[in-house]
Amino acid sequence: MIEIRELHRLEEFAEAFRLFTGIWGFEPGNQPVNPEMMRALSHAGNYVAGAYDGGVMVGASVAFFAEGAALHSHITGALVGRGIGFALKRHQRAWALDRGLERVTWTYDPLVRRNAHFNLAKLGARPEEYLPGFYGAMDDAVNKGDESDRLLAVWRLAAPAGPYTVEGARVALRAVTGRPVTGDLDAKVLLVAVPEDVEALRKEDPGAAKAWRYAVRDVLGGLLDDGARVTGFHAKTYYVVERP
């Protein structure tokens, strides 16, 4: 059974740091968080938590208070396929509600399908802003060689987003032989595809990965900039976008 608890001791922060480094392969001097920062954030009353299985840390999350009664989740990492990330998010939600907060926000790579499905379909969060090149150049093992575009996900804790519709939807971006092809951009409801596995694609076909980056930036980012809303993630493949 997974146990989740807040972290307060320096050795716990060091353990979380090792976990994050193992997941992302951070290079020295290029880590988004370190044990000293986690200690400072925890001591100041922010959220630093670890997930344990049989006494072994299998996930961790670091978040801090943000403007507008919100908690911003800076980094969350967990071993894949065991429900650990979902358990951490549920714990984070309860922690935020206990402190009178209304939203939890975080950024994620819009091209990573499993994260989009998790954030939108499982949690009911919704992307509200497209952030091109948000972190600048990143040299970790997961993101190296790509640009750091991110979506800002907003999880409204009292009323997570409900069902969406694809009735009358047109495909604005689809995959054809593994590459992005733009389609109909004029419909009220649009479907925007992302690649099946962008992390593998970066290694196997960097040109195709870059093509997806720029296509999603242009189509999804452009729609959000024009006031459209992302209302769901369909068939584990497509962002569902509604024009105003």
The 8 nearest C-alpha neighbors of each residue, nearest first, counted from 0:
[[1, 52, 2, 53, 51, 3, 50, 83],
 [0, 2, 52, 51, 50, 3, 83, 53],
 [3, 1, 51, 50, 0, 52, 4, 49],
 [4, 2, 50, 49, 51, 1, 48, 87],
 [3, 5, 48, 49, 6, 2, 50, 51],
 [4, 6, 48, 47, 49, 7, 3, 46],
 [5, 7, 48, 47, 11, 8, 4, 49],
 [6, 8, 41, 5, 9, 38, 11, 42],
 [9, 7, 11, 10, 6, 12, 38, 13],
 [8, 10, 12, 11, 13, 38, 34, 7],
 [9, 11, 13, 12, 8, 14, 34, 15],
 [12, 10, 14, 8, 9, 13, 6, 15],
 [11, 13, 34, 15, 9, 14, 10, 16],
 [12, 14, 16, 10, 34, 11, 15, 9],
 [15, 13, 11, 17, 12, 16, 10, 18],
 [16, 14, 18, 12, 17, 13, 59, 19],
 [15, 17, 13, 19, 18, 14, 33, 20],
 [18, 16, 20, 14, 15, 19, 21, 13],
 [17, 19, 15, 21, 16, 20, 14, 22],
 [20, 18, 16, 22, 21, 17, 76, 23],
 [21, 19, 24, 17, 25, 23, 22, 18],
 [20, 22, 18, 19, 24, 23, 17, 25],
 [21, 23, 19, 20, 24, 18, 76, 77],
 [24, 22, 20, 25, 141, 140, 21, 139],
 [25, 23, 20, 140, 139, 21, 22, 26],
 [26, 24, 139, 20, 23, 30, 29, 27],
 [25, 27, 29, 139, 28, 24, 30, 138],
 [28, 26, 29, 25, 30, 24, 139, 20],
 [27, 29, 30, 26, 25, 31, 33, 32],
 [30, 28, 26, 27, 25, 31, 138, 139],
 [29, 31, 32, 25, 28, 33, 27, 26],
 [32, 30, 29, 33, 74, 73, 25, 28],
 [31, 33, 30, 36, 37, 34, 16, 74],
 [32, 34, 36, 35, 16, 37, 30, 31],
 [35, 33, 12, 37, 13, 36, 38, 16],
 [34, 36, 38, 37, 33, 39, 9, 12],
 [35, 37, 39, 38, 33, 34, 40, 32],
 [38, 36, 34, 40, 35, 39, 41, 12],
 [37, 39, 35, 41, 36, 40, 42, 34],
 [38, 40, 36, 42, 37, 41, 43, 35],
 [41, 39, 37, 43, 45, 42, 38, 36],
 [42, 40, 45, 38, 44, 43, 39, 47],
 [41, 43, 39, 44, 40, 38, 45, 7],
 [44, 42, 40, 41, 45, 39, 38, 46],
 [45, 43, 41, 42, 40, 46, 63, 39],
 [44, 46, 63, 41, 40, 43, 62, 64],
 [45, 47, 62, 61, 63, 41, 48, 44],
 [48, 46, 61, 6, 5, 60, 41, 62],
 [49, 47, 5, 6, 60, 4, 59, 46],
 [48, 50, 59, 3, 58, 4, 5, 6],
 [49, 51, 3, 58, 2, 57, 56, 59],
 [52, 50, 56, 2, 55, 54, 57, 1],
 [51, 53, 1, 55, 54, 0, 56, 2],
 [54, 52, 55, 51, 0, 1, 56, 2],
 [53, 55, 52, 51, 56, 2, 50, 57],
 [56, 54, 51, 52, 53, 57, 50, 58],
 [55, 57, 51, 50, 58, 52, 49, 54],
 [58, 56, 51, 50, 77, 78, 55, 52],
 [59, 57, 77, 50, 76, 49, 56, 78],
 [60, 58, 49, 48, 76, 75, 50, 15],
 [59, 61, 75, 48, 74, 47, 49, 76],
 [60, 62, 47, 74, 73, 46, 72, 75],
 [63, 61, 72, 46, 73, 71, 45, 47],
 [64, 62, 45, 71, 70, 46, 65, 72],
 [63, 65, 70, 71, 69, 45, 62, 66],
 [66, 64, 69, 70, 71, 63, 67, 68],
 [65, 67, 68, 69, 64, 70, 71, 63],
 [66, 68, 69, 65, 101, 102, 100, 70],
 [69, 67, 100, 101, 66, 65, 102, 70],
 [70, 68, 102, 65, 100, 67, 103, 101],
 [69, 71, 64, 103, 65, 63, 104, 72],
 [72, 70, 104, 62, 63, 105, 103, 65],
 [71, 73, 62, 105, 74, 104, 61, 70],
 [72, 74, 62, 61, 71, 105, 75, 63],
 [75, 73, 61, 60, 72, 76, 62, 31],
 [76, 74, 60, 59, 61, 77, 73, 72],
 [75, 77, 58, 59, 19, 60, 74, 22],
 [78, 76, 58, 84, 57, 83, 79, 59],
 [77, 79, 57, 58, 80, 83, 81, 76],
 [80, 78, 81, 77, 83, 82, 84, 76],
 [81, 79, 82, 78, 83, 84, 77, 85],
 [80, 82, 83, 79, 78, 84, 77, 85],
 [83, 81, 85, 84, 80, 86, 79, 78],
 [82, 84, 86, 85, 81, 77, 87, 58],
 [83, 85, 87, 86, 82, 77, 88, 58],
 [86, 84, 88, 82, 87, 83, 89, 122],
 [85, 87, 83, 89, 84, 88, 90, 82],
 [88, 86, 84, 90, 85, 89, 91, 83],
 [87, 89, 91, 85, 90, 86, 92, 84],
 [90, 88, 92, 86, 91, 87, 85, 93],
 [89, 91, 87, 93, 88, 92, 94, 86],
 [92, 90, 88, 94, 89, 93, 87, 95],
 [91, 93, 89, 95, 90, 94, 88, 96],
 [92, 94, 96, 90, 95, 91, 97, 89],
 [95, 93, 91, 97, 92, 96, 90, 98],
 [96, 94, 92, 100, 98, 97, 93, 91],
 [95, 97, 99, 93, 98, 100, 94, 92],
 [98, 96, 94, 95, 99, 93, 100, 92],
 [99, 97, 96, 95, 100, 94, 93, 101],
 [98, 100, 96, 97, 95, 101, 68, 69],
 [101, 99, 68, 95, 96, 69, 98, 102],
 [100, 102, 156, 68, 69, 155, 99, 157],
 [103, 101, 155, 69, 154, 156, 100, 70],
 [102, 104, 70, 154, 69, 71, 153, 155],
 [105, 103, 153, 71, 152, 72, 154, 70],
 [106, 104, 72, 152, 71, 151, 73, 107],
 [105, 107, 151, 150, 149, 152, 108, 104],
 [108, 106, 149, 150, 109, 105, 151, 114],
 [107, 109, 149, 110, 111, 148, 150, 106],
 [110, 108, 111, 150, 149, 107, 115, 148],
 [111, 109, 193, 108, 112, 197, 194, 212],
 [112, 110, 114, 109, 113, 108, 197, 115],
 [113, 111, 115, 114, 110, 116, 195, 236],
 [112, 114, 116, 115, 111, 117, 235, 118],
 [115, 113, 117, 116, 112, 111, 118, 107],
 [114, 116, 112, 118, 117, 113, 119, 111],
 [117, 115, 113, 120, 114, 119, 118, 235],
 [118, 116, 121, 114, 115, 120, 119, 113],
 [119, 117, 115, 122, 124, 116, 114, 121],
 [118, 120, 123, 124, 116, 117, 122, 125],
 [119, 121, 116, 123, 117, 122, 118, 232],
 [122, 120, 117, 119, 123, 118, 116, 85],
 [123, 121, 118, 124, 119, 120, 117, 159],
 [122, 124, 119, 160, 159, 120, 121, 118],
 [125, 123, 154, 119, 153, 118, 122, 152],
 [124, 126, 152, 153, 119, 127, 229, 154],
 [127, 125, 152, 151, 150, 128, 153, 229],
 [126, 128, 151, 152, 125, 153, 129, 228],
 [129, 127, 151, 150, 126, 130, 223, 152],
 [128, 130, 150, 220, 149, 131, 151, 223],
 [129, 131, 149, 133, 148, 150, 128, 132],
 [132, 130, 148, 133, 149, 129, 147, 216],
 [133, 131, 147, 148, 135, 146, 134, 130],
 [132, 134, 131, 130, 148, 147, 135, 149],
 [135, 133, 147, 132, 136, 137, 148, 149],
 [134, 136, 132, 133, 147, 137, 146, 148],
 [135, 137, 146, 134, 138, 147, 132, 145],
 [138, 136, 143, 139, 142, 135, 147, 134],
 [139, 137, 143, 142, 140, 136, 26, 25],
 [140, 138, 25, 24, 143, 141, 142, 137],
 [139, 141, 24, 143, 23, 142, 138, 25],
 [140, 142, 139, 23, 143, 198, 24, 138],
 [143, 141, 139, 145, 140, 137, 144, 138],
 [144, 142, 138, 139, 145, 137, 140, 141],
 [143, 145, 142, 146, 201, 138, 137, 205],
 [146, 144, 143, 142, 147, 209, 201, 137],
 [147, 145, 132, 148, 136, 144, 135, 137],
 [146, 148, 132, 134, 133, 135, 149, 145],
 [149, 147, 131, 132, 133, 130, 146, 108],
 [150, 148, 108, 130, 107, 106, 109, 129],
 [149, 151, 129, 106, 107, 128, 126, 109],
 [150, 152, 106, 128, 126, 105, 127, 153],
 [153, 151, 126, 125, 105, 104, 106, 124],
 [152, 154, 104, 124, 125, 126, 103, 155],
 [155, 153, 124, 103, 102, 156, 104, 159],
 [156, 154, 102, 159, 158, 157, 101, 153],
 [155, 157, 102, 158, 101, 154, 159, 92],
 [156, 158, 155, 159, 101, 102, 96, 154],
 [157, 159, 156, 155, 160, 161, 154, 123],
 [160, 158, 123, 155, 156, 124, 161, 154],
 [161, 159, 123, 124, 158, 162, 125, 155],
 [160, 162, 159, 163, 123, 158, 230, 231],
 [163, 161, 164, 160, 231, 230, 123, 120],
 [162, 164, 230, 231, 161, 165, 239, 232],
 [165, 163, 166, 162, 239, 230, 231, 188],
 [164, 166, 168, 167, 188, 163, 239, 189],
 [167, 165, 168, 164, 188, 169, 163, 189],
 [166, 168, 165, 169, 188, 187, 186, 189],
 [169, 167, 188, 165, 189, 166, 190, 170],
 [168, 170, 189, 190, 183, 186, 171, 188],
 [171, 169, 190, 172, 189, 182, 183, 191],
 [170, 172, 182, 183, 184, 191, 190, 181],
 [173, 171, 181, 191, 192, 170, 182, 180],
 [174, 172, 192, 180, 179, 175, 181, 170],
 [173, 175, 179, 178, 177, 180, 176, 192],
 [174, 176, 177, 178, 179, 180, 173, 172],
 [177, 175, 178, 174, 179, 180, 173, 207],
 [176, 178, 175, 174, 179, 194, 207, 195],
 [177, 179, 174, 175, 176, 207, 180, 211],
 [180, 178, 174, 173, 211, 175, 172, 181],
 [179, 181, 173, 172, 174, 175, 182, 178],
 [182, 180, 172, 171, 173, 179, 183, 214],
 [181, 183, 171, 172, 170, 184, 180, 173],
 [182, 184, 171, 185, 170, 169, 186, 181],
 [185, 183, 171, 186, 182, 189, 169, 170],
 [184, 186, 183, 187, 189, 169, 171, 188],
 [187, 185, 188, 184, 169, 189, 183, 168],
 [186, 188, 242, 241, 189, 185, 168, 243],
 [189, 187, 241, 168, 186, 240, 242, 169],
 [188, 190, 169, 240, 168, 170, 171, 239],
 [189, 191, 170, 239, 237, 171, 238, 169],
 [192, 190, 172, 237, 238, 171, 170, 189],
 [193, 191, 237, 173, 172, 236, 238, 190],
 [192, 194, 110, 236, 237, 195, 112, 191],
 [195, 193, 196, 197, 110, 192, 112, 211],
 [194, 196, 197, 112, 193, 236, 111, 177],
 [197, 195, 198, 199, 194, 200, 111, 112],
 [196, 198, 200, 199, 194, 201, 111, 208],
 [197, 199, 201, 200, 196, 141, 202, 111],
 [200, 198, 197, 201, 202, 196, 203, 204],
 [201, 199, 197, 203, 204, 202, 198, 208],
 [200, 202, 205, 198, 208, 199, 204, 203],
 [203, 201, 200, 199, 204, 205, 198, 208],
 [202, 204, 200, 201, 199, 205, 207, 208],
 [203, 205, 200, 206, 207, 201, 202, 208],
 [206, 204, 201, 208, 207, 202, 209, 200],
 [207, 205, 209, 208, 204, 210, 201, 211],
 [206, 208, 210, 209, 204, 205, 178, 211],
 [209, 207, 205, 211, 201, 210, 206, 200],
 [210, 208, 212, 206, 211, 207, 205, 213],
 [209, 211, 207, 213, 208, 212, 214, 206],
 [210, 212, 214, 208, 209, 213, 179, 215],
 [213, 211, 209, 210, 215, 214, 216, 208],
 [212, 214, 216, 210, 211, 215, 217, 209],
 [213, 215, 211, 217, 216, 212, 218, 210],
 [216, 214, 218, 219, 217, 212, 213, 211],
 [215, 217, 220, 213, 214, 218, 219, 212],
 [218, 216, 214, 221, 215, 220, 213, 219],
 [217, 219, 221, 215, 220, 216, 214, 222],
 [220, 218, 222, 215, 221, 216, 217, 223],
 [221, 219, 216, 223, 129, 222, 217, 218],
 [220, 222, 224, 218, 217, 219, 223, 225],
 [221, 223, 225, 219, 227, 224, 220, 218],
 [224, 222, 227, 226, 220, 225, 221, 219],
 [223, 225, 221, 222, 226, 220, 227, 129],
 [226, 224, 222, 223, 227, 221, 242, 220],
 [225, 227, 223, 224, 243, 222, 228, 242],
 [228, 226, 242, 223, 222, 241, 243, 225],
 [229, 227, 241, 240, 230, 223, 242, 226],
 [228, 230, 240, 239, 231, 126, 241, 125],
 [231, 229, 239, 163, 240, 228, 125, 241],
 [232, 230, 239, 163, 229, 119, 238, 233],
 [231, 233, 238, 237, 239, 116, 119, 235],
 [232, 234, 237, 235, 236, 238, 231, 239],
 [233, 235, 236, 237, 232, 116, 238, 231],
 [236, 234, 233, 116, 232, 237, 112, 113],
 [235, 237, 234, 192, 233, 193, 112, 232],
 [238, 236, 192, 191, 233, 190, 232, 239],
 [237, 239, 232, 191, 190, 231, 240, 233],
 [240, 238, 190, 231, 230, 229, 232, 189],
 [239, 241, 229, 189, 228, 188, 230, 238],
 [242, 240, 188, 228, 227, 187, 229, 189],
 [241, 243, 227, 187, 188, 228, 240, 226],
 [242, 227, 241, 226, 228, 187, 225, 188]]
